[in-house]
């Protein structure tokens, strides 16, 4: 259907945020520990860590992933993005309900 890809992307984004939350709470933390903690396959944890690193939120260290100093500002930006998503979803819901 029209929203299948969006739903899939949101599901992946939720996983990234779960990994980010665990890094924030347990840093420094490695892939194996994150995998066990989150009950998530290592390849998925690794992918989420890569996305978070490319986003400038975390940094890999010899001891495990840690939040970059600038990462805290980027986390605040994520919160603003959520507000924008909620607004767009509200508009979309209204339009679909009017069909």
N, CA, C and O atoms as a GROMACS GRO file, in nm:
protein
  396
    1UNK      N    1   0.085  -0.119   0.000
    1UNK     CA    2   0.000   0.000   0.000
    1UNK      C    3   0.088   0.124   0.000
    1UNK      O    4   0.211   0.113   0.001
    2UNK      N    5   0.029   0.237  -0.001
    2UNK     CA    6   0.097   0.365  -0.014
    2UNK      C    7   0.196   0.390   0.100
    2UNK      O    8   0.301   0.450   0.077
    3UNK      N    9   0.165   0.346   0.220
    3UNK     CA   10   0.247   0.381   0.337
    3UNK      C   11   0.340   0.269   0.384
    3UNK      O   12   0.408   0.286   0.485
    4UNK      N   13   0.346   0.158   0.313
    4UNK     CA   14   0.428   0.043   0.357
    4UNK      C   15   0.575   0.081   0.376
    4UNK      O   16   0.635   0.046   0.478
    5UNK      N   17   0.633   0.154   0.279
    5UNK     CA   18   0.774   0.190   0.289
    5UNK      C   19   0.798   0.285   0.406
    5UNK      O   20   0.897   0.272   0.478
    6UNK      N   21   0.707   0.379   0.425
    6UNK     CA   22   0.717   0.473   0.537
    6UNK      C   23   0.710   0.399   0.670
    6UNK      O   24   0.785   0.430   0.762
    7UNK      N   25   0.621   0.304   0.681
    7UNK     CA   26   0.607   0.224   0.803
    7UNK      C   27   0.736   0.147   0.830
    7UNK      O   28   0.783   0.141   0.943
    8UNK      N   29   0.792   0.090   0.726
    8UNK     CA   30   0.917   0.016   0.739
    8UNK      C   31   1.030   0.108   0.786
    8UNK      O   32   1.108   0.072   0.875
    9UNK      N   33   1.039   0.226   0.727
    9UNK     CA   34   1.143   0.323   0.765
    9UNK      C   35   1.125   0.369   0.910
    9UNK      O   36   1.223   0.387   0.982
   10UNK      N   37   1.002   0.389   0.951
   10UNK     CA   38   0.976   0.428   1.090
   10UNK      C   39   1.016   0.318   1.187
   10UNK      O   40   1.069   0.345   1.295
   11UNK      N   41   0.992   0.194   1.148
   11UNK     CA   42   1.032   0.081   1.232
   11UNK      C   43   1.184   0.078   1.249
   11UNK      O   44   1.235   0.053   1.358
   12UNK      N   45   1.256   0.102   1.141
   12UNK     CA   46   1.402   0.107   1.148
   12UNK      C   47   1.448   0.225   1.233
   12UNK      O   48   1.543   0.214   1.311
   13UNK      N   49   1.380   0.338   1.219
   13UNK     CA   50   1.414   0.456   1.300
   13UNK      C   51   1.393   0.429   1.449
   13UNK      O   52   1.472   0.475   1.532
   14UNK      N   53   1.290   0.356   1.483
   14UNK     CA   54   1.266   0.319   1.623
   14UNK      C   55   1.384   0.237   1.674
   14UNK      O   56   1.431   0.257   1.787
   15UNK      N   57   1.432   0.145   1.593
   15UNK     CA   58   1.549   0.065   1.632
   15UNK      C   59   1.670   0.153   1.656
   15UNK      O   60   1.743   0.134   1.754
   16UNK      N   61   1.694   0.248   1.568
   16UNK     CA   62   1.807   0.340   1.586
   16UNK      C   63   1.796   0.415   1.718
   16UNK      O   64   1.895   0.433   1.789
   17UNK      N   65   1.675   0.459   1.751
   17UNK     CA   66   1.655   0.534   1.876
   17UNK      C   67   1.672   0.443   1.997
   17UNK      O   68   1.721   0.487   2.101
   18UNK      N   69   1.631   0.316   1.986
   18UNK     CA   70   1.655   0.221   2.096
   18UNK      C   71   1.804   0.205   2.120
   18UNK      O   72   1.850   0.203   2.235
   19UNK      N   73   1.880   0.192   2.013
   19UNK     CA   74   2.026   0.180   2.025
   19UNK      C   75   2.084   0.308   2.084
   19UNK      O   76   2.169   0.302   2.172
   20UNK      N   77   2.039   0.423   2.036
   20UNK     CA   78   2.087   0.551   2.087
   20UNK      C   79   2.059   0.564   2.236
   20UNK      O   80   2.145   0.607   2.312
   21UNK      N   81   1.939   0.527   2.278
   21UNK     CA   82   1.902   0.535   2.421
   21UNK      C   83   1.993   0.447   2.504
   21UNK      O   84   2.038   0.488   2.612
   22UNK      N   85   2.021   0.327   2.457
   22UNK     CA   86   2.110   0.235   2.530
   22UNK      C   87   2.252   0.291   2.537
   22UNK      O   88   2.317   0.281   2.641
   23UNK      N   89   2.300   0.349   2.428
   23UNK     CA   90   2.434   0.410   2.430
   23UNK      C   91   2.436   0.524   2.529
   23UNK      O   92   2.531   0.538   2.607
   24UNK      N   93   2.335   0.606   2.527
   24UNK     CA   94   2.326   0.720   2.618
   24UNK      C   95   2.330   0.675   2.764
   24UNK      O   96   2.395   0.739   2.847
   25UNK      N   97   2.261   0.567   2.795
   25UNK     CA   98   2.252   0.519   2.934
   25UNK      C   99   2.372   0.437   2.977
   25UNK      O  100   2.406   0.437   3.096
   26UNK      N  101   2.439   0.366   2.885
   26UNK     CA  102   2.542   0.269   2.923
   26UNK      C  103   2.681   0.301   2.867
   26UNK      O  104   2.772   0.220   2.882
   27UNK      N  105   2.699   0.416   2.804
   27UNK     CA  106   2.824   0.445   2.736
   27UNK      C  107   2.946   0.440   2.827
   27UNK      O  108   2.937   0.473   2.945
   28UNK      N  109   3.058   0.399   2.773
   28UNK     CA  110   3.078   0.339   2.641
   28UNK      C  111   3.027   0.195   2.639
   28UNK      O  112   3.037   0.123   2.738
   29UNK      N  113   2.972   0.157   2.525
   29UNK     CA  114   2.916   0.022   2.512
   29UNK      C  115   2.940  -0.029   2.370
   29UNK      O  116   2.928   0.045   2.273
   30UNK      N  117   2.974  -0.157   2.361
   30UNK     CA  118   3.005  -0.219   2.233
   30UNK      C  119   2.888  -0.294   2.173
   30UNK      O  120   2.780  -0.305   2.233
   31UNK      N  121   2.910  -0.343   2.054
   31UNK     CA  122   2.806  -0.412   1.977
   31UNK      C  123   2.754  -0.535   2.049
   31UNK      O  124   2.633  -0.556   2.056
   32UNK      N  125   2.843  -0.617   2.104
   32UNK     CA  126   2.799  -0.741   2.168
   32UNK      C  127   2.712  -0.713   2.289
   32UNK      O  128   2.609  -0.779   2.310
   33UNK      N  129   2.753  -0.616   2.369
   33UNK     CA  130   2.676  -0.582   2.488
   33UNK      C  131   2.541  -0.521   2.449
   33UNK      O  132   2.438  -0.552   2.509
   34UNK      N  133   2.542  -0.434   2.348
   34UNK     CA  134   2.416  -0.376   2.301
   34UNK      C  135   2.323  -0.483   2.247
   34UNK      O  136   2.203  -0.480   2.273
   35UNK      N  137   2.378  -0.576   2.173
   35UNK     CA  138   2.298  -0.685   2.116
   35UNK      C  139   2.230  -0.764   2.227
   35UNK      O  140   2.111  -0.795   2.218
   36UNK      N  141   2.305  -0.797   2.330
   36UNK     CA  142   2.248  -0.872   2.444
   36UNK      C  143   2.145  -0.788   2.518
   36UNK      O  144   2.037  -0.836   2.551
   37UNK      N  145   2.180  -0.664   2.545
   37UNK     CA  146   2.093  -0.575   2.622
   37UNK      C  147   1.959  -0.551   2.552
   37UNK      O  148   1.854  -0.551   2.616
   38UNK      N  149   1.965  -0.532   2.421
   38UNK     CA  150   1.845  -0.500   2.345
   38UNK      C  151   1.778  -0.622   2.282
   38UNK      O  152   1.672  -0.610   2.220
   39UNK      N  153   1.840  -0.738   2.300
   39UNK     CA  154   1.789  -0.861   2.239
   39UNK      C  155   1.768  -0.839   2.088
   39UNK      O  156   1.661  -0.864   2.033
   40UNK      N  157   1.875  -0.791   2.024
   40UNK     CA  158   1.872  -0.754   1.885
   40UNK      C  159   1.993  -0.818   1.815
   40UNK      O  160   2.101  -0.822   1.874
   41UNK      N  161   1.977  -0.865   1.694
   41UNK     CA  162   2.093  -0.924   1.623
   41UNK      C  163   2.206  -0.822   1.607
   41UNK      O  164   2.183  -0.703   1.590
   42UNK      N  165   2.328  -0.872   1.614
   42UNK     CA  166   2.446  -0.786   1.606
   42UNK      C  167   2.451  -0.705   1.476
   42UNK      O  168   2.492  -0.589   1.478
   43UNK      N  169   2.409  -0.764   1.364
   43UNK     CA  170   2.414  -0.691   1.238
   43UNK      C  171   2.320  -0.571   1.239
   43UNK      O  172   2.349  -0.469   1.176
   44UNK      N  173   2.210  -0.582   1.308
   44UNK     CA  174   2.117  -0.468   1.318
   44UNK      C  175   2.174  -0.360   1.410
   44UNK      O  176   2.162  -0.241   1.381
   45UNK      N  177   2.234  -0.401   1.520
   45UNK     CA  178   2.298  -0.306   1.610
   45UNK      C  179   2.410  -0.233   1.536
   45UNK      O  180   2.422  -0.111   1.544
   46UNK      N  181   2.491  -0.309   1.464
   46UNK     CA  182   2.602  -0.250   1.388
   46UNK      C  183   2.552  -0.147   1.287
   46UNK      O  184   2.610  -0.039   1.274
   47UNK      N  185   2.445  -0.180   1.218
   47UNK     CA  186   2.388  -0.087   1.120
   47UNK      C  187   2.337   0.040   1.189
   47UNK      O  188   2.363   0.151   1.142
   48UNK      N  189   2.266   0.024   1.300
   48UNK     CA  190   2.215   0.141   1.372
   48UNK      C  191   2.329   0.228   1.424
   48UNK      O  192   2.321   0.350   1.418
   49UNK      N  193   2.434   0.165   1.473
   49UNK     CA  194   2.550   0.241   1.520
   49UNK      C  195   2.613   0.318   1.404
   49UNK      O  196   2.654   0.433   1.420
   50UNK      N  197   2.621   0.256   1.289
   50UNK     CA  198   2.678   0.323   1.171
   50UNK      C  199   2.594   0.445   1.133
   50UNK      O  200   2.648   0.551   1.104
   51UNK      N  201   2.462   0.430   1.133
   51UNK     CA  202   2.372   0.541   1.100
   51UNK      C  203   2.388   0.653   1.201
   51UNK      O  204   2.395   0.770   1.164
   52UNK      N  205   2.394   0.619   1.328
   52UNK     CA  206   2.409   0.720   1.434
   52UNK      C  207   2.544   0.790   1.424
   52UNK      O  208   2.555   0.910   1.449
   53UNK      N  209   2.647   0.714   1.388
   53UNK     CA  210   2.780   0.774   1.370
   53UNK      C  211   2.779   0.869   1.250
   53UNK      O  212   2.831   0.980   1.259
   54UNK      N  213   2.721   0.826   1.139
   54UNK     CA  214   2.715   0.911   1.020
   54UNK      C  215   2.631   1.035   1.043
   54UNK      O  216   2.650   1.137   0.976
   55UNK      N  217   2.538   1.027   1.138
   55UNK     CA  218   2.455   1.142   1.173
   55UNK      C  219   2.527   1.238   1.268
   55UNK      O  220   2.476   1.346   1.297
   56UNK      N  221   2.644   1.197   1.314
   56UNK     CA  222   2.722   1.283   1.403
   56UNK      C  223   2.677   1.278   1.547
   56UNK      O  224   2.711   1.368   1.625
   57UNK      N  225   2.602   1.175   1.584
   57UNK     CA  226   2.550   1.166   1.722
   57UNK      C  227   2.645   1.087   1.811
   57UNK      O  228   2.668   1.125   1.926
   58UNK      N  229   2.698   0.978   1.759
   58UNK     CA  230   2.788   0.895   1.840
   58UNK      C  231   2.925   0.890   1.776
   58UNK      O  232   2.944   0.928   1.660
   59UNK      N  233   3.019   0.841   1.853
   59UNK     CA  234   3.155   0.822   1.805
   59UNK      C  235   3.202   0.685   1.856
   59UNK      O  236   3.181   0.651   1.972
   60UNK      N  237   3.266   0.607   1.770
   60UNK     CA  238   3.322   0.480   1.818
   60UNK      C  239   3.452   0.508   1.894
   60UNK      O  240   3.530   0.595   1.856
   61UNK      N  241   3.473   0.434   2.000
   61UNK     CA  242   3.597   0.442   2.075
   61UNK      C  243   3.647   0.300   2.096
   61UNK      O  244   3.573   0.205   2.071
   62UNK      N  245   3.771   0.283   2.142
   62UNK     CA  246   3.818   0.147   2.170
   62UNK      C  247   3.736   0.076   2.278
   62UNK      O  248   3.739  -0.046   2.289
   63UNK      N  249   3.662   0.154   2.357
   63UNK     CA  250   3.583   0.097   2.466
   63UNK      C  251   3.437   0.076   2.429
   63UNK      O  252   3.362   0.013   2.504
   64UNK      N  253   3.397   0.126   2.314
   64UNK     CA  254   3.259   0.115   2.269
   64UNK      C  255   3.206   0.250   2.224
   64UNK      O  256   3.276   0.350   2.228
   65UNK      N  257   3.081   0.251   2.181
   65UNK     CA  258   3.018   0.372   2.131
   65UNK      C  259   2.990   0.470   2.244
   65UNK      O  260   2.954   0.431   2.356
   66UNK      N  261   3.009   0.598   2.212
   66UNK     CA  262   2.980   0.705   2.307
   66UNK      C  263   2.911   0.819   2.233
   66UNK      O  264   2.925   0.833   2.112
   67UNK      N  265   2.837   0.899   2.307
   67UNK     CA  266   2.774   1.017   2.250
   67UNK      C  267   2.881   1.124   2.229
   67UNK      O  268   2.959   1.153   2.320
   68UNK      N  269   2.884   1.182   2.110
   68UNK     CA  270   2.976   1.293   2.083
   68UNK      C  271   2.929   1.416   2.161
   68UNK      O  272   2.811   1.425   2.198
   69UNK      N  273   3.018   1.507   2.187
   69UNK     CA  274   2.978   1.630   2.255
   69UNK      C  275   2.866   1.700   2.176
   69UNK      O  276   2.769   1.748   2.234
   70UNK      N  277   2.881   1.703   2.043
   70UNK     CA  278   2.780   1.765   1.957
   70UNK      C  279   2.655   1.679   1.945
   70UNK      O  280   2.551   1.726   1.899
   71UNK      N  281   2.665   1.555   1.985
   71UNK     CA  282   2.553   1.463   1.974
   71UNK      C  283   2.433   1.504   2.056
   71UNK      O  284   2.319   1.476   2.018
   72UNK      N  285   2.457   1.570   2.168
   72UNK     CA  286   2.346   1.612   2.253
   72UNK      C  287   2.261   1.717   2.183
   72UNK      O  288   2.138   1.719   2.198
   73UNK      N  289   2.326   1.806   2.106
   73UNK     CA  290   2.250   1.904   2.027
   73UNK      C  291   2.170   1.834   1.918
   73UNK      O  292   2.057   1.872   1.888
   74UNK      N  293   2.228   1.732   1.859
   74UNK     CA  294   2.160   1.658   1.753
   74UNK      C  295   2.041   1.580   1.810
   74UNK      O  296   1.940   1.562   1.741
   75UNK      N  297   2.052   1.536   1.934
   75UNK     CA  298   1.938   1.469   2.000
   75UNK      C  299   1.823   1.569   2.016
   75UNK      O  300   1.707   1.534   1.997
   76UNK      N  301   1.856   1.692   2.052
   76UNK     CA  302   1.753   1.796   2.062
   76UNK      C  303   1.689   1.821   1.925
   76UNK      O  304   1.569   1.844   1.916
   77UNK      N  305   1.771   1.817   1.819
   77UNK     CA  306   1.717   1.832   1.684
   77UNK      C  307   1.620   1.719   1.650
   77UNK      O  308   1.520   1.741   1.582
   78UNK      N  309   1.650   1.597   1.698
   78UNK     CA  310   1.559   1.484   1.676
   78UNK      C  311   1.422   1.512   1.737
   78UNK      O  312   1.319   1.478   1.680
   79UNK      N  313   1.423   1.574   1.854
   79UNK     CA  314   1.296   1.607   1.921
   79UNK      C  315   1.216   1.706   1.837
   79UNK      O  316   1.094   1.695   1.829
   80UNK      N  317   1.284   1.802   1.776
   80UNK     CA  318   1.216   1.898   1.688
   80UNK      C  319   1.162   1.826   1.564
   80UNK      O  320   1.053   1.857   1.516
   81UNK      N  321   1.240   1.733   1.513
   81UNK     CA  322   1.196   1.656   1.396
   81UNK      C  323   1.069   1.577   1.427
   81UNK      O  324   0.981   1.565   1.342
   82UNK      N  325   1.059   1.524   1.548
   82UNK     CA  326   0.939   1.450   1.589
   82UNK      C  327   0.817   1.542   1.586
   82UNK      O  328   0.710   1.502   1.541
   83UNK      N  329   0.834   1.666   1.633
   83UNK     CA  330   0.723   1.761   1.629
   83UNK      C  331   0.678   1.786   1.485
   83UNK      O  332   0.558   1.794   1.457
   84UNK      N  333   0.774   1.800   1.395
   84UNK     CA  334   0.742   1.820   1.253
   84UNK      C  335   0.670   1.698   1.195
   84UNK      O  336   0.574   1.712   1.119
   85UNK      N  337   0.718   1.578   1.231
   85UNK     CA  338   0.654   1.455   1.184
   85UNK      C  339   0.509   1.446   1.235
   85UNK      O  340   0.419   1.408   1.160
   86UNK      N  341   0.489   1.482   1.361
   86UNK     CA  342   0.353   1.478   1.417
   86UNK      C  343   0.261   1.573   1.341
   86UNK      O  344   0.146   1.540   1.313
   87UNK      N  345   0.312   1.690   1.309
   87UNK     CA  346   0.233   1.788   1.234
   87UNK      C  347   0.196   1.734   1.096
   87UNK      O  348   0.081   1.742   1.055
   88UNK      N  349   0.295   1.679   1.026
   88UNK     CA  350   0.269   1.623   0.893
   88UNK      C  351   0.174   1.504   0.900
   88UNK      O  352   0.086   1.490   0.815
   89UNK      N  353   0.190   1.420   1.000
   89UNK     CA  354   0.102   1.304   1.015
   89UNK      C  355  -0.041   1.348   1.043
   89UNK      O  356  -0.136   1.287   0.994
   90UNK      N  357  -0.055   1.454   1.122
   90UNK     CA  358  -0.189   1.507   1.149
   90UNK      C  359  -0.255   1.556   1.021
   90UNK      O  360  -0.374   1.532   0.998
   91UNK      N  361  -0.179   1.626   0.937
   91UNK     CA  362  -0.231   1.673   0.809
   91UNK      C  363  -0.270   1.556   0.720
   91UNK      O  364  -0.376   1.556   0.656
   92UNK      N  365  -0.183   1.456   0.716
   92UNK     CA  366  -0.209   1.338   0.634
   92UNK      C  367  -0.333   1.265   0.682
   92UNK      O  368  -0.415   1.222   0.601
   93UNK      N  369  -0.346   1.250   0.813
   93UNK     CA  370  -0.463   1.182   0.869
   93UNK      C  371  -0.592   1.256   0.831
   93UNK      O  372  -0.691   1.195   0.794
   94UNK      N  373  -0.588   1.388   0.841
   94UNK     CA  374  -0.705   1.467   0.807
   94UNK      C  375  -0.742   1.447   0.660
   94UNK      O  376  -0.859   1.430   0.627
   95UNK      N  377  -0.642   1.448   0.574
   95UNK     CA  378  -0.669   1.431   0.430
   95UNK      C  379  -0.725   1.294   0.399
   95UNK      O  380  -0.819   1.282   0.321
   96UNK      N  381  -0.669   1.189   0.460
   96UNK     CA  382  -0.718   1.054   0.436
   96UNK      C  383  -0.860   1.037   0.490
   96UNK      O  384  -0.943   0.971   0.428
   97UNK      N  385  -0.888   1.096   0.605
   97UNK     CA  386  -1.022   1.085   0.663
   97UNK      C  387  -1.128   1.157   0.579
   97UNK      O  388  -1.246   1.126   0.586
   98UNK      N  389  -1.082   1.254   0.499
   98UNK     CA  390  -1.175   1.327   0.413
   98UNK      C  391  -1.204   1.255   0.281
   98UNK      O  392  -1.287   1.299   0.202
   99UNK      N  393  -1.135   1.144   0.259
   99UNK     CA  394  -1.157   1.068   0.134
   99UNK      C  395  -1.290   0.997   0.136
   99UNK      O  396  -1.326   0.929   0.040
   0.00000   0.00000   0.00000
